Amino acid sequence: MKYIDEFRDGDLARTLATKIAAAADAGRTYHLMEFCGGHTHAISRYGVADLLPPSIRMIHGPGCPVCVLPIGRIDLAIGLALEQRAIVCTYGDCLRVPASDGLSLLKAKSRGGDVRMVYSPADALKVAQAEPGREVVFFAIGFETTTPPTALVIREAARLGLKNFSVVCNHVLTPAAIAHILESPEVRQYGTLALDGFIGPAHVSTVIGSQPYEFFAEEYRKPVVIAGFEPLDVMQAILMLVQQINDGRAEVENEFSRAVTREGNAKAQALVADVFELRRSFDWRGLGEVPYSALRIREAYAAFDAERRFALQTRTVADHKACECGAILRGVKHPRDCKVFGTVCTPENPIGSCMVSSEGACAAYYTYGRFREIPVVAA
């Protein structure tokens, strides 16, 4: 298939693996974080880690929007469905995220809550138009990639004069999270990790461009290579990072030049700026409170802000004691370090959010890589 097979070519992968092995200094260790869950799944699905020399260690970052959403925010949506009797619309990955009191949005649905899976914010808007006598709330999540569609439906709801449609905004920002990982004492107290460079997100960068990463590449002296989600994209990015580290450079490079520019999508950025503004702080699962890392709905569109309409108050809720999602999202632990991984916690019965989402690190290891962790017993 054109534009896909080219980036999954086995011969090219072996050639890249040879170049990476030749470039990597066996006398040092390269700690590289792939921020985005899409890269984590590509690495696991295509066995990229098996092609790398032992000196290169891949660290999984917090780039999974469902995974970083704290329990308290899920509780808001459950309360809207069960207590306010609103129709709650959201993406499929959100439905099974464990929340307080053993609930999830899916379990709230089984208790009579009107919870509906949608494929886009536009689907939620259609529900509001079809159900004028009901309050319809879109529970919006995602990084910069999914923010413009949410902004678009809020503007459309305003144009239509809909009185029964609102949004719980959980949109979070990539550069703020990366900077927080690098500098925050709140993160360091949970465990430190060496980081030599980042594989930057693909889809996020099509919206915001490569320019926002330049600050922390310069400030923290950490190279960034923006990469696509195909296995050869990831391998090329690893090679580019190794070369930067060897040269003592800390620059932002763009491997995904077929889709990402330095400036990004100006039209999408303008749309987001019209509808949203920065929150002073937002609670991330695994990272804690991260300053200026999320968006809220502007005063001009306050009529469509569910947090104002229903006077919602988010409370802090601790994760399950056996769950290591927080440490995994920070990169200080691996999914195999979690005692309940693959036993009590599975995609069918998730204890933590990292096992729920299609972008979660635990789900990736369970689906594609867990057999590599099982010791071979001689016959």
Buried (B, 14 or more C-beta within 10 A) or exposed (E): EEEEEEBBBEEBBEEBBEBBBEBBEEEEEBBBBBBBBBBBBBBBEBBBBEBBBEBBBBBBBBBBBBBBBBBBBBBBBBBBBBEBEBBBBBBEBBBBBBBBEEBBBBBBBEEEBBBBBBEBBEBBBBBBBEBEEBBBBBBBBBBBBBBBBBBBBBBBBBEEEBEBBBBBBBBBBBBBBBBBBBEBEEBBEBEEBEBBBBBBBBBBBBBBBBBBBBEBBEEBEBBBBBBBBBBBBBBBBBBBBBBBBEEEEBBBBBBBEEEBBEEBBEEBBEBBEBBBEBBEEBBBBBBBBBBBBBBBBBEEBEBBBBBBBBEBEBEEBEBBEEBBBBBBBBBBBBBBEBEBBBEBBBBEEBBBBBBBBBBBBBBBBBBBBBEEEEEEEEE
